[in-house]
Each structure stands twice: as C-alpha cells, then as structure tokens.
Amino acid sequence: MVEEQNKKQCYNGCMNVLHRLLPPPRFLAMPAAGIDISDAFVRAISFSGSLGNLHVDWWAEEPLPKG
C-alpha cells in the first residue's frame, strides 16, 4: 500500500514538472466553467488562467420568475 502511494506521488510530481516545462498550447487548454440552478436564480461562471492561477473570466446571474 505504501509503495503504491509512493509511485502515485512520484508520478504526480513528474507530471507537474513536465507540465511546467512543456505546457500545452493555449488553444488546447480546457476551459473551466460551472452552472448553478436553484429555485430563484440561474448562475454561471467561467474561469481562465493556468493550473494554480485561475481567475474569474466572466459570470452571470439571471433571476427566475416566481411560480
């Protein structure tokens, strides 16, 4: 079990280094977005940036009619 955890940590560390040295082209980066639907509002948000450095790109909020 401990050996398997060490392998996972090593793999994750190697992937982090590889990602920093050879980041994917910007057009291949997947955008991050979220949506929340409640009984009163529909809210949406989109993030941009890089891993560990995300910021809000845009957000919107629309009220829903009662009933």
C-alpha positions, 0 to 999 in steps of 0.5 A: 500500500505504501509503495503504491502511494509512493509511485502515485506521488512520484508520478504526480510530481513528474507530471507537474514538472513536465507540465511546467516545462512543456505546457500545452498550447493555449488553444488546447487548454480546457476551459473551466466553467460551472452552472448553478440552478436553484429555485430563484436564480440561474448562475454561471461562471467561467474561469481562465488562467493556468493550473494554480492561477485561475481567475474569474473570466466572466459570470452571470446571474439571471433571476427566475420568475416566481411560480 
